[in-house]
Amino acid sequence: MSAPGLLVVDVAVADDDTALAFQQLLAERWATATAERTTRDAGEPGVRLRCYLDLRQPISPAAPDEALTPVSAAASP
C-alpha cells in the first residue's frame, strides 16, 4: 500500500473457521475490507485469506489510542 496505516494482511491457517475468526477480530478494531471466503492451494494443507486494514480508522472504543497519527512532512525528529 502507498500510505502509512494501510495494510494487506495475508493469513495462512489450518481451517476456514480460524481464518474468518481472525479476520473478524481485526474488523472489530479497524476499518477492514473483508474477504468472504478463504482459498486453498492444491496439495497444500490449510487455507489462506487476504484482507485489507486501515489502521488510521479505529472502529471500537478501545482502539482510538491505537490509531496511527498522521505524519507531517514538516515534522522533525
PDB file with one MODEL, atoms N, CA, C and O in Angstrom:
MODEL        1
ATOM      1  N   MET A   1       0.833  -1.173   0.000  1.00  0.00           N
ATOM      2  CA  MET A   1       0.000   0.000   0.000  1.00  0.00           C
ATOM      3  C   MET A   1       0.883   1.243   0.000  1.00  0.00           C
ATOM      4  O   MET A   1       2.027   1.202   0.451  1.00  0.00           O
ATOM      5  N   SER A   2       0.362   2.307  -0.491  1.00  0.00           N
ATOM      6  CA  SER A   2       1.176   3.503  -0.659  1.00  0.00           C
ATOM      7  C   SER A   2       1.070   4.514   0.470  1.00  0.00           C
ATOM      8  O   SER A   2       1.772   5.525   0.438  1.00  0.00           O
ATOM      9  N   ALA A   3       0.230   4.289   1.457  1.00  0.00           N
ATOM     10  CA  ALA A   3       0.062   5.254   2.542  1.00  0.00           C
ATOM     11  C   ALA A   3       0.301   4.586   3.892  1.00  0.00           C
ATOM     12  O   ALA A   3      -0.068   3.425   4.075  1.00  0.00           O
ATOM     13  N   PRO A   4       0.914   5.301   4.847  1.00  0.00           N
ATOM     14  CA  PRO A   4       1.104   4.730   6.177  1.00  0.00           C
ATOM     15  C   PRO A   4      -0.236   4.365   6.815  1.00  0.00           C
ATOM     16  O   PRO A   4      -1.198   5.130   6.741  1.00  0.00           O
ATOM     17  N   GLY A   5      -0.286   3.195   7.436  1.00  0.00           N
ATOM     18  CA  GLY A   5      -1.502   2.769   8.107  1.00  0.00           C
ATOM     19  C   GLY A   5      -2.403   1.891   7.280  1.00  0.00           C
ATOM     20  O   GLY A   5      -3.362   1.329   7.809  1.00  0.00           O
ATOM     21  N   LEU A   6      -2.126   1.751   5.984  1.00  0.00           N
ATOM     22  CA  LEU A   6      -2.906   0.850   5.137  1.00  0.00           C
ATOM     23  C   LEU A   6      -2.136  -0.459   5.013  1.00  0.00           C
ATOM     24  O   LEU A   6      -0.981  -0.465   4.586  1.00  0.00           O
ATOM     25  N   LEU A   7      -2.770  -1.565   5.386  1.00  0.00           N
ATOM     26  CA  LEU A   7      -2.097  -2.855   5.418  1.00  0.00           C
ATOM     27  C   LEU A   7      -2.820  -3.899   4.597  1.00  0.00           C
ATOM     28  O   LEU A   7      -4.047  -3.895   4.501  1.00  0.00           O
ATOM     29  N   VAL A   8      -2.042  -4.798   4.005  1.00  0.00           N
ATOM     30  CA  VAL A   8      -2.561  -6.018   3.408  1.00  0.00           C
ATOM     31  C   VAL A   8      -2.203  -7.124   4.390  1.00  0.00           C
ATOM     32  O   VAL A   8      -1.034  -7.290   4.739  1.00  0.00           O
ATOM     33  N   VAL A   9      -3.197  -7.878   4.836  1.00  0.00           N
ATOM     34  CA  VAL A   9      -2.965  -8.952   5.795  1.00  0.00           C
ATOM     35  C   VAL A   9      -3.241 -10.283   5.103  1.00  0.00           C
ATOM     36  O   VAL A   9      -4.366 -10.550   4.682  1.00  0.00           O
ATOM     37  N   ASP A  10      -2.206 -11.115   4.990  1.00  0.00           N
ATOM     38  CA  ASP A  10      -2.341 -12.466   4.455  1.00  0.00           C
ATOM     39  C   ASP A  10      -2.262 -13.437   5.615  1.00  0.00           C
ATOM     40  O   ASP A  10      -1.310 -13.403   6.395  1.00  0.00           O
ATOM     41  N   VAL A  11      -3.260 -14.304   5.734  1.00  0.00           N
ATOM     42  CA  VAL A  11      -3.332 -15.257   6.830  1.00  0.00           C
ATOM     43  C   VAL A  11      -3.294 -16.663   6.247  1.00  0.00           C
ATOM     44  O   VAL A  11      -4.011 -16.963   5.292  1.00  0.00           O
ATOM     45  N   ALA A  12      -2.463 -17.518   6.819  1.00  0.00           N
ATOM     46  CA  ALA A  12      -2.426 -18.932   6.464  1.00  0.00           C
ATOM     47  C   ALA A  12      -2.680 -19.716   7.747  1.00  0.00           C
ATOM     48  O   ALA A  12      -1.891 -19.655   8.690  1.00  0.00           O
ATOM     49  N   VAL A  13      -3.783 -20.449   7.771  1.00  0.00           N
ATOM     50  CA  VAL A  13      -4.175 -21.188   8.976  1.00  0.00           C
ATOM     51  C   VAL A  13      -4.719 -22.565   8.595  1.00  0.00           C
ATOM     52  O   VAL A  13      -4.824 -22.901   7.415  1.00  0.00           O
ATOM     53  N   ALA A  14      -5.060 -23.346   9.605  1.00  0.00           N
ATOM     54  CA  ALA A  14      -5.491 -24.718   9.386  1.00  0.00           C
ATOM     55  C   ALA A  14      -6.889 -24.844   8.771  1.00  0.00           C
ATOM     56  O   ALA A  14      -7.140 -25.764   7.993  1.00  0.00           O
ATOM     57  N   ASP A  15      -7.807 -23.915   9.118  1.00  0.00           N
ATOM     58  CA  ASP A  15      -9.190 -24.107   8.662  1.00  0.00           C
ATOM     59  C   ASP A  15      -9.914 -22.782   8.436  1.00  0.00           C
ATOM     60  O   ASP A  15      -9.453 -21.720   8.855  1.00  0.00           O
ATOM     61  N   ASP A  16     -11.055 -22.875   7.763  1.00  0.00           N
ATOM     62  CA  ASP A  16     -11.866 -21.697   7.442  1.00  0.00           C
ATOM     63  C   ASP A  16     -12.314 -20.943   8.691  1.00  0.00           C
ATOM     64  O   ASP A  16     -12.233 -19.716   8.741  1.00  0.00           O
ATOM     65  N   ASP A  17     -12.785 -21.677   9.697  1.00  0.00           N
ATOM     66  CA  ASP A  17     -13.302 -21.022  10.903  1.00  0.00           C
ATOM     67  C   ASP A  17     -12.243 -20.159  11.577  1.00  0.00           C
ATOM     68  O   ASP A  17     -12.541 -19.054  12.029  1.00  0.00           O
ATOM     69  N   THR A  18     -11.017 -20.651  11.648  1.00  0.00           N
ATOM     70  CA  THR A  18      -9.941 -19.888  12.282  1.00  0.00           C
ATOM     71  C   THR A  18      -9.610 -18.641  11.481  1.00  0.00           C
ATOM     72  O   THR A  18      -9.433 -17.566  12.055  1.00  0.00           O
ATOM     73  N   ALA A  19      -9.524 -18.769  10.158  1.00  0.00           N
ATOM     74  CA  ALA A  19      -9.217 -17.622   9.297  1.00  0.00           C
ATOM     75  C   ALA A  19     -10.290 -16.547   9.417  1.00  0.00           C
ATOM     76  O   ALA A  19      -9.976 -15.365   9.562  1.00  0.00           O
ATOM     77  N   LEU A  20     -11.542 -16.951   9.357  1.00  0.00           N
ATOM     78  CA  LEU A  20     -12.631 -15.982   9.422  1.00  0.00           C
ATOM     79  C   LEU A  20     -12.765 -15.360  10.818  1.00  0.00           C
ATOM     80  O   LEU A  20     -13.132 -14.192  10.941  1.00  0.00           O
ATOM     81  N   ALA A  21     -12.471 -16.129  11.858  1.00  0.00           N
ATOM     82  CA  ALA A  21     -12.498 -15.584  13.219  1.00  0.00           C
ATOM     83  C   ALA A  21     -11.397 -14.541  13.403  1.00  0.00           C
ATOM     84  O   ALA A  21     -11.624 -13.503  14.024  1.00  0.00           O
ATOM     85  N   PHE A  22     -10.208 -14.811  12.868  1.00  0.00           N
ATOM     86  CA  PHE A  22      -9.114 -13.845  12.952  1.00  0.00           C
ATOM     87  C   PHE A  22      -9.482 -12.557  12.214  1.00  0.00           C
ATOM     88  O   PHE A  22      -9.266 -11.456  12.720  1.00  0.00           O
ATOM     89  N   GLN A  23     -10.035 -12.710  11.021  1.00  0.00           N
ATOM     90  CA  GLN A  23     -10.458 -11.546  10.251  1.00  0.00           C
ATOM     91  C   GLN A  23     -11.509 -10.740  11.011  1.00  0.00           C
ATOM     92  O   GLN A  23     -11.477  -9.509  10.992  1.00  0.00           O
ATOM     93  N   GLN A  24     -12.434 -11.420  11.678  1.00  0.00           N
ATOM     94  CA  GLN A  24     -13.472 -10.733  12.442  1.00  0.00           C
ATOM     95  C   GLN A  24     -12.872  -9.927  13.590  1.00  0.00           C
ATOM     96  O   GLN A  24     -13.328  -8.818  13.867  1.00  0.00           O
ATOM     97  N   LEU A  25     -11.863 -10.467  14.256  1.00  0.00           N
ATOM     98  CA  LEU A  25     -11.190  -9.729  15.324  1.00  0.00           C
ATOM     99  C   LEU A  25     -10.577  -8.433  14.799  1.00  0.00           C
ATOM    100  O   LEU A  25     -10.658  -7.393  15.454  1.00  0.00           O
ATOM    101  N   LEU A  26      -9.968  -8.495  13.627  1.00  0.00           N
ATOM    102  CA  LEU A  26      -9.399  -7.286  13.014  1.00  0.00           C
ATOM    103  C   LEU A  26     -10.504  -6.289  12.667  1.00  0.00           C
ATOM    104  O   LEU A  26     -10.370  -5.091  12.917  1.00  0.00           O
ATOM    105  N   ALA A  27     -11.593  -6.793  12.091  1.00  0.00           N
ATOM    106  CA  ALA A  27     -12.693  -5.927  11.653  1.00  0.00           C
ATOM    107  C   ALA A  27     -13.402  -5.257  12.828  1.00  0.00           C
ATOM    108  O   ALA A  27     -14.027  -4.211  12.655  1.00  0.00           O
ATOM    109  N   GLU A  28     -13.312  -5.842  14.012  1.00  0.00           N
ATOM    110  CA  GLU A  28     -13.923  -5.230  15.196  1.00  0.00           C
ATOM    111  C   GLU A  28     -13.102  -4.067  15.730  1.00  0.00           C
ATOM    112  O   GLU A  28     -13.601  -3.278  16.533  1.00  0.00           O
ATOM    113  N   ARG A  29     -11.855  -3.948  15.300  1.00  0.00           N
ATOM    114  CA  ARG A  29     -10.970  -2.891  15.803  1.00  0.00           C
ATOM    115  C   ARG A  29     -10.704  -1.790  14.787  1.00  0.00           C
ATOM    116  O   ARG A  29     -10.636  -0.617  15.156  1.00  0.00           O
ATOM    117  N   TRP A  30     -10.551  -2.148  13.508  1.00  0.00           N
ATOM    118  CA  TRP A  30     -10.187  -1.162  12.484  1.00  0.00           C
ATOM    119  C   TRP A  30     -11.048  -1.333  11.239  1.00  0.00           C
ATOM    120  O   TRP A  30     -11.636  -2.389  11.009  1.00  0.00           O
ATOM    121  N   ALA A  31     -11.107  -0.270  10.442  1.00  0.00           N
ATOM    122  CA  ALA A  31     -11.802  -0.341   9.155  1.00  0.00           C
ATOM    123  C   ALA A  31     -11.130  -1.435   8.323  1.00  0.00           C
ATOM    124  O   ALA A  31      -9.918  -1.406   8.109  1.00  0.00           O
ATOM    125  N   THR A  32     -11.921  -2.389   7.862  1.00  0.00           N
ATOM    126  CA  THR A  32     -11.369  -3.568   7.195  1.00  0.00           C
ATOM    127  C   THR A  32     -12.199  -3.918   5.969  1.00  0.00           C
ATOM    128  O   THR A  32     -13.427  -3.968   6.029  1.00  0.00           O
ATOM    129  N   ALA A  33     -11.512  -4.158   4.855  1.00  0.00           N
ATOM    130  CA  ALA A  33     -12.168  -4.729   3.680  1.00  0.00           C
ATOM    131  C   ALA A  33     -12.004  -6.233   3.828  1.00  0.00           C
ATOM    132  O   ALA A  33     -10.909  -6.764   3.643  1.00  0.00           O
ATOM    133  N   THR A  34     -13.085  -6.917   4.158  1.00  0.00           N
ATOM    134  CA  THR A  34     -13.004  -8.336   4.488  1.00  0.00           C
ATOM    135  C   THR A  34     -13.167  -9.230   3.265  1.00  0.00           C
ATOM    136  O   THR A  34     -13.738  -8.835   2.248  1.00  0.00           O
ATOM    137  N   ALA A  35     -12.649 -10.442   3.395  1.00  0.00           N
ATOM    138  CA  ALA A  35     -12.830 -11.473   2.380  1.00  0.00           C
ATOM    139  C   ALA A  35     -14.068 -12.275   2.744  1.00  0.00           C
ATOM    140  O   ALA A  35     -14.361 -12.465   3.925  1.00  0.00           O
ATOM    141  N   GLU A  36     -14.786 -12.738   1.755  1.00  0.00           N
ATOM    142  CA  GLU A  36     -15.988 -13.524   2.023  1.00  0.00           C
ATOM    143  C   GLU A  36     -15.685 -15.004   2.174  1.00  0.00           C
ATOM    144  O   GLU A  36     -16.470 -15.752   2.758  1.00  0.00           O
ATOM    145  N   ARG A  37     -14.550 -15.419   1.647  1.00  0.00           N
ATOM    146  CA  ARG A  37     -14.191 -16.838   1.744  1.00  0.00           C
ATOM    147  C   ARG A  37     -12.670 -16.992   1.716  1.00  0.00           C
ATOM    148  O   ARG A  37     -11.937 -16.066   1.368  1.00  0.00           O
ATOM    149  N   THR A  38     -12.231 -18.164   2.086  1.00  0.00           N
ATOM    150  CA  THR A  38     -10.806 -18.472   2.074  1.00  0.00           C
ATOM    151  C   THR A  38     -10.450 -19.132   0.747  1.00  0.00           C
ATOM    152  O   THR A  38     -11.326 -19.488  -0.041  1.00  0.00           O
ATOM    153  N   THR A  39      -9.156 -19.286   0.517  1.00  0.00           N
ATOM    154  CA  THR A  39      -8.687 -20.009  -0.670  1.00  0.00           C
ATOM    155  C   THR A  39      -7.811 -21.168  -0.221  1.00  0.00           C
ATOM    156  O   THR A  39      -7.272 -21.171   0.886  1.00  0.00           O
ATOM    157  N   ARG A  40      -7.684 -22.144  -1.098  1.00  0.00           N
ATOM    158  CA  ARG A  40      -6.846 -23.316  -0.822  1.00  0.00           C
ATOM    159  C   ARG A  40      -5.867 -23.498  -1.969  1.00  0.00           C
ATOM    160  O   ARG A  40      -6.209 -23.308  -3.136  1.00  0.00           O
ATOM    161  N   ASP A  41      -4.638 -23.871  -1.612  1.00  0.00           N
ATOM    162  CA  ASP A  41      -3.642 -24.210  -2.624  1.00  0.00           C
ATOM    163  C   ASP A  41      -3.662 -25.717  -2.804  1.00  0.00           C
ATOM    164  O   ASP A  41      -3.544 -26.464  -1.833  1.00  0.00           O
ATOM    165  N   ALA A  42      -3.812 -26.167  -4.048  1.00  0.00           N
ATOM    166  CA  ALA A  42      -3.886 -27.597  -4.337  1.00  0.00           C
ATOM    167  C   ALA A  42      -2.675 -28.326  -3.759  1.00  0.00           C
ATOM    168  O   ALA A  42      -1.531 -27.920  -3.959  1.00  0.00           O
ATOM    169  N   GLY A  43      -2.952 -29.398  -3.049  1.00  0.00           N
ATOM    170  CA  GLY A  43      -1.893 -30.220  -2.487  1.00  0.00           C
ATOM    171  C   GLY A  43      -1.256 -29.680  -1.220  1.00  0.00           C
ATOM    172  O   GLY A  43      -0.367 -30.319  -0.658  1.00  0.00           O
ATOM    173  N   GLU A  44      -1.698 -28.506  -0.757  1.00  0.00           N
ATOM    174  CA  GLU A  44      -1.151 -27.894   0.461  1.00  0.00           C
ATOM    175  C   GLU A  44      -2.198 -27.941   1.570  1.00  0.00           C
ATOM    176  O   GLU A  44      -3.391 -27.773   1.316  1.00  0.00           O
ATOM    177  N   PRO A  45      -1.748 -28.168   2.793  1.00  0.00           N
ATOM    178  CA  PRO A  45      -2.711 -28.161   3.913  1.00  0.00           C
ATOM    179  C   PRO A  45      -3.136 -26.744   4.266  1.00  0.00           C
ATOM    180  O   PRO A  45      -2.420 -25.783   3.986  1.00  0.00           O
ATOM    181  N   GLY A  46      -4.301 -26.625   4.880  1.00  0.00           N
ATOM    182  CA  GLY A  46      -4.752 -25.331   5.381  1.00  0.00           C
ATOM    183  C   GLY A  46      -5.400 -24.440   4.340  1.00  0.00           C
ATOM    184  O   GLY A  46      -5.607 -24.830   3.191  1.00  0.00           O
ATOM    185  N   VAL A  47      -5.715 -23.227   4.779  1.00  0.00           N
ATOM    186  CA  VAL A  47      -6.386 -22.244   3.929  1.00  0.00           C
ATOM    187  C   VAL A  47      -5.673 -20.908   4.032  1.00  0.00           C
ATOM    188  O   VAL A  47      -4.871 -20.688   4.940  1.00  0.00           O
ATOM    189  N   ARG A  48      -5.969 -20.028   3.102  1.00  0.00           N
ATOM    190  CA  ARG A  48      -5.404 -18.672   3.100  1.00  0.00           C
ATOM    191  C   ARG A  48      -6.542 -17.657   2.995  1.00  0.00           C
ATOM    192  O   ARG A  48      -7.606 -17.928   2.437  1.00  0.00           O
ATOM    193  N   LEU A  49      -6.274 -16.492   3.547  1.00  0.00           N
ATOM    194  CA  LEU A  49      -7.253 -15.410   3.492  1.00  0.00           C
ATOM    195  C   LEU A  49      -6.477 -14.097   3.398  1.00  0.00           C
ATOM    196  O   LEU A  49      -5.447 -13.934   4.052  1.00  0.00           O
ATOM    197  N   ARG A  50      -6.968 -13.170   2.594  1.00  0.00           N
ATOM    198  CA  ARG A  50      -6.354 -11.843   2.483  1.00  0.00           C
ATOM    199  C   ARG A  50      -7.418 -10.799   2.772  1.00  0.00           C
ATOM    200  O   ARG A  50      -8.523 -10.855   2.232  1.00  0.00           O
ATOM    201  N   CYS A  51      -7.070  -9.839   3.637  1.00  0.00           N
ATOM    202  CA  CYS A  51      -7.952  -8.712   3.902  1.00  0.00           C
ATOM    203  C   CYS A  51      -7.111  -7.443   3.977  1.00  0.00           C
ATOM    204  O   CYS A  51      -5.883  -7.503   4.047  1.00  0.00           O
ATOM    205  N   TYR A  52      -7.775  -6.311   3.962  1.00  0.00           N
ATOM    206  CA  TYR A  52      -7.104  -5.015   3.925  1.00  0.00           C
ATOM    207  C   TYR A  52      -7.568  -4.190   5.124  1.00  0.00           C
ATOM    208  O   TYR A  52      -8.765  -4.088   5.391  1.00  0.00           O
ATOM    209  N   LEU A  53      -6.607  -3.601   5.844  1.00  0.00           N
ATOM    210  CA  LEU A  53      -6.907  -2.818   7.040  1.00  0.00           C
ATOM    211  C   LEU A  53      -6.484  -1.378   6.860  1.00  0.00           C
ATOM    212  O   LEU A  53      -5.508  -1.078   6.173  1.00  0.00           O
ATOM    213  N   ASP A  54      -7.237  -0.490   7.491  1.00  0.00           N
ATOM    214  CA  ASP A  54      -6.847   0.908   7.584  1.00  0.00           C
ATOM    215  C   ASP A  54      -6.698   1.226   9.070  1.00  0.00           C
ATOM    216  O   ASP A  54      -7.682   1.489   9.760  1.00  0.00           O
ATOM    217  N   LEU A  55      -5.451   1.198   9.556  1.00  0.00           N
ATOM    218  CA  LEU A  55      -5.186   1.423  10.973  1.00  0.00           C
ATOM    219  C   LEU A  55      -5.449   2.861  11.395  1.00  0.00           C
ATOM    220  O   LEU A  55      -5.448   3.165  12.588  1.00  0.00           O
ATOM    221  N   ARG A  56      -5.674   3.744  10.435  1.00  0.00           N
ATOM    222  CA  ARG A  56      -5.981   5.137  10.759  1.00  0.00           C
ATOM    223  C   ARG A  56      -7.425   5.310  11.173  1.00  0.00           C
ATOM    224  O   ARG A  56      -7.800   6.369  11.676  1.00  0.00           O
ATOM    225  N   GLN A  57      -8.252   4.281  10.970  1.00  0.00           N
ATOM    226  CA  GLN A  57      -9.684   4.373  11.268  1.00  0.00           C
ATOM    227  C   GLN A  57     -10.099   3.314  12.281  1.00  0.00           C
ATOM    228  O   GLN A  57     -10.619   2.268  11.895  1.00  0.00           O
ATOM    229  N   PRO A  58      -9.879   3.563  13.563  1.00  0.00           N
ATOM    230  CA  PRO A  58     -10.319   2.595  14.573  1.00  0.00           C
ATOM    231  C   PRO A  58     -11.841   2.519  14.618  1.00  0.00           C
ATOM    232  O   PRO A  58     -12.533   3.512  14.393  1.00  0.00           O
ATOM    233  N   ILE A  59     -12.347   1.330  14.909  1.00  0.00           N
ATOM    234  CA  ILE A  59     -13.790   1.101  14.965  1.00  0.00           C
ATOM    235  C   ILE A  59     -14.281   1.023  16.405  1.00  0.00           C
ATOM    236  O   ILE A  59     -15.281   1.648  16.758  1.00  0.00           O
ATOM    237  N   SER A  60     -13.583   0.264  17.229  1.00  0.00           N
ATOM    238  CA  SER A  60     -14.071   0.035  18.592  1.00  0.00           C
ATOM    239  C   SER A  60     -13.635   1.143  19.536  1.00  0.00           C
ATOM    240  O   SER A  60     -12.640   1.819  19.276  1.00  0.00           O
ATOM    241  N   PRO A  61     -14.371   1.341  20.635  1.00  0.00           N
ATOM    242  CA  PRO A  61     -13.994   2.361  21.616  1.00  0.00           C
ATOM    243  C   PRO A  61     -12.618   2.094  22.223  1.00  0.00           C
ATOM    244  O   PRO A  61     -11.943   3.030  22.653  1.00  0.00           O
ATOM    245  N   ALA A  62     -12.197   0.839  22.263  1.00  0.00           N
ATOM    246  CA  ALA A  62     -10.891   0.513  22.841  1.00  0.00           C
ATOM    247  C   ALA A  62      -9.750   0.853  21.900  1.00  0.00           C
ATOM    248  O   ALA A  62      -8.601   0.953  22.333  1.00  0.00           O
ATOM    249  N   ALA A  63     -10.043   1.030  20.633  1.00  0.00           N
ATOM    250  CA  ALA A  63      -8.991   1.195  19.640  1.00  0.00           C
ATOM    251  C   ALA A  63      -8.548   2.625  19.333  1.00  0.00           C
ATOM    252  O   ALA A  63      -7.493   2.764  18.713  1.00  0.00           O
ATOM    253  N   PRO A  64      -9.254   3.716  19.709  1.00  0.00           N
ATOM    254  CA  PRO A  64      -8.817   5.041  19.288  1.00  0.00           C
ATOM    255  C   PRO A  64      -7.366   5.359  19.630  1.00  0.00           C
ATOM    256  O   PRO A  64      -6.687   6.027  18.850  1.00  0.00           O
ATOM    257  N   ASP A  65      -6.886   4.901  20.762  1.00  0.00           N
ATOM    258  CA  ASP A  65      -5.497   5.165  21.117  1.00  0.00           C
ATOM    259  C   ASP A  65      -4.531   4.402  20.237  1.00  0.00           C
ATOM    260  O   ASP A  65      -3.338   4.706  20.220  1.00  0.00           O
ATOM    261  N   GLU A  66      -5.024   3.419  19.508  1.00  0.00           N
ATOM    262  CA  GLU A  66      -4.173   2.610  18.654  1.00  0.00           C
ATOM    263  C   GLU A  66      -4.113   3.152  17.233  1.00  0.00           C
ATOM    264  O   GLU A  66      -3.332   2.647  16.425  1.00  0.00           O
ATOM    265  N   ALA A  67      -4.900   4.151  16.905  1.00  0.00           N
ATOM    266  CA  ALA A  67      -4.892   4.713  15.553  1.00  0.00           C
ATOM    267  C   ALA A  67      -3.556   5.387  15.298  1.00  0.00           C
ATOM    268  O   ALA A  67      -2.953   5.973  16.197  1.00  0.00           O
ATOM    269  N   LEU A  68      -3.114   5.292  14.075  1.00  0.00           N
ATOM    270  CA  LEU A  68      -1.876   5.949  13.709  1.00  0.00           C
ATOM    271  C   LEU A  68      -2.108   7.439  13.549  1.00  0.00           C
ATOM    272  O   LEU A  68      -3.115   7.853  12.975  1.00  0.00           O
ATOM    273  N   THR A  69      -1.207   8.232  14.040  1.00  0.00           N
ATOM    274  CA  THR A  69      -1.315   9.671  13.854  1.00  0.00           C
ATOM    275  C   THR A  69      -0.674  10.043  12.535  1.00  0.00           C
ATOM    276  O   THR A  69       0.353   9.469  12.172  1.00  0.00           O
ATOM    277  N   PRO A  70      -1.253  10.994  11.799  1.00  0.00           N
ATOM    278  CA  PRO A  70      -0.686  11.394  10.506  1.00  0.00           C
ATOM    279  C   PRO A  70       0.745  11.922  10.685  1.00  0.00           C
ATOM    280  O   PRO A  70       1.064  12.601  11.661  1.00  0.00           O
ATOM    281  N   VAL A  71       1.576  11.590   9.720  1.00  0.00           N
ATOM    282  CA  VAL A  71       2.954  12.063   9.742  1.00  0.00           C
ATOM    283  C   VAL A  71       3.025  13.296   8.855  1.00  0.00           C
ATOM    284  O   VAL A  71       2.655  13.243   7.682  1.00  0.00           O
ATOM    285  N   SER A  72       3.497  14.399   9.407  1.00  0.00           N
ATOM    286  CA  SER A  72       3.605  15.638   8.661  1.00  0.00           C
ATOM    287  C   SER A  72       4.994  15.732   8.038  1.00  0.00           C
ATOM    288  O   SER A  72       5.993  15.387   8.669  1.00  0.00           O
ATOM    289  N   ALA A  73       5.045  16.199   6.806  1.00  0.00           N
ATOM    290  CA  ALA A  73       6.328  16.387   6.127  1.00  0.00           C
ATOM    291  C   ALA A  73       7.154  17.440   6.842  1.00  0.00           C
ATOM    292  O   ALA A  73       8.381  17.445   6.739  1.00  0.00           O
ATOM    293  N   ALA A  74       6.484  18.339   7.573  1.00  0.00           N
ATOM    294  CA  ALA A  74       7.173  19.402   8.275  1.00  0.00           C
ATOM    295  C   ALA A  74       7.695  18.962   9.640  1.00  0.00           C
ATOM    296  O   ALA A  74       8.487  19.665  10.268  1.00  0.00           O
ATOM    297  N   ALA A  75       7.247  17.802  10.087  1.00  0.00           N
ATOM    298  CA  ALA A  75       7.666  17.314  11.421  1.00  0.00           C
ATOM    299  C   ALA A  75       9.142  16.975  11.402  1.00  0.00           C
ATOM    300  O   ALA A  75       9.649  16.427  10.423  1.00  0.00           O
ATOM    301  N   SER A  76       9.820  17.295  12.466  1.00  0.00           N
ATOM    302  CA  SER A  76      11.241  16.960  12.539  1.00  0.00           C
ATOM    303  C   SER A  76      11.459  15.963  13.660  1.00  0.00           C
ATOM    304  O   SER A  76      10.755  16.005  14.669  1.00  0.00           O
ATOM    305  N   PRO A  77      12.429  15.062  13.501  1.00  0.00           N
ATOM    306  CA  PRO A  77      12.665  14.036  14.521  1.00  0.00           C
ATOM    307  C   PRO A  77      13.252  14.603  15.784  1.00  0.00           C
ATOM    308  O   PRO A  77      13.507  13.862  16.734  1.00  0.00           O
TER     309      PRO A  77
ENDMDL
END
